[in-house]
Amino acid sequence: MTAAAPRAPTTGLSGLHFLLALAVVAVWGTNFVVIHVGLEHLPPLMFAALRFILATLPWIFILKRPPAPWRDLASYGVLVGFGQFGLMHVAMRSDISPGLASLVIQTQVFLTVGLAAILAREKVRGFQFAALAFALTGLVLIAVFGGQSATAKGLVLVLLAALSWAASNIVVKRAGQVNMLAYVVWGSLFSAPPLIVCSFALEGWPAIAAGFRDADLVTWLAVIWQAVGNTLFGYAAWGWLLGRYPAASVTPMALLVPVFGMGSSALLLGEPLQSWKLIAAALVVAGLAINMLWPLWAARGSRARLA
């Protein structure tokens, strides 16, 4: 009796994990409209600070601290809080549209894969280079035709936010398979303080007080959704996936964020959805399809050859 042939390894997400990742990117994509709503009244840095205060309290008294070094929790909190969302909120106040911001921030995909290859020695396969090339073509198309929707300052700030997101992905991967909801909560403990300090220093108490005074129910609902939907659910689920799959398999899913971002921005805010945006979105989806389906095709072909 011959031994059964070993199953070919695959780096692709399983069906349920694919749906989980899709739910996360749908929340993240539509969240750019939510950010736009919150910024109508609240100063950008204070808006971000409130988000992470609610992501920390009262959950930090309920969830046990994960087995991760304090330096990693602090690094994650500062990178995601101040680096990613603080800078992005500042840019979205008046320097970049919600739809375009949802696209530019996805340069984190390429930055994460690159950092993982350099720092974690993760192998980037040929089909993943091809997938990223399709997606990058879509990003370049938006950059070429979308200049009227963003200032140079806005583009630089969102690119720096993308670099912070990529770095936080690498920090999360070091944690391995831990309780990611607890990781996000305890990491958020380090997000609010630098945002509050910078808000008082750069935005000033008069602007903060005016924001609190003018904020309505919709504004506070936007803050709550930022904390519960986008942070606690989104980043906990994302970090959980990063702890179980290579970064090059998980992070390209985030390329769907601009599809949801541009779609919701066009539908709810009336942001123009020109033909070049649709072509760019199609290129992004094509890159995602290659990245997600190629491992499955390769595994099926390998099993057929071994049969």
Secondary structure, DSSP 8 states (H G I E B T S, - for coil): -----------S--HHHHHHHHHHHHHHHHHHHHHHHHTTTS-HHHHHHHHHHHHHTTGGGTS---SS-HHHHHHHHHIIIIIIIIHHHHHHHHTB-HHHHHHHGGGHHHHHHHHHHHHS-----HHHHHHHHHHHHHHHHHHHH-GGGB-HHHHHHHHHHHHHHHHHHHHHHHH-SS-HHHHHHHHHTTTHHHHHHHIIIII-HHHHHHHHHH--HHHHHHHHHIIIIIIIIIIHHHHHHHTTS-HHHHGGGGGGHHHHHHHHHHHHH-----HHHHHHHHHHHHHHHHHHHHHHHHHHHHHHHH-
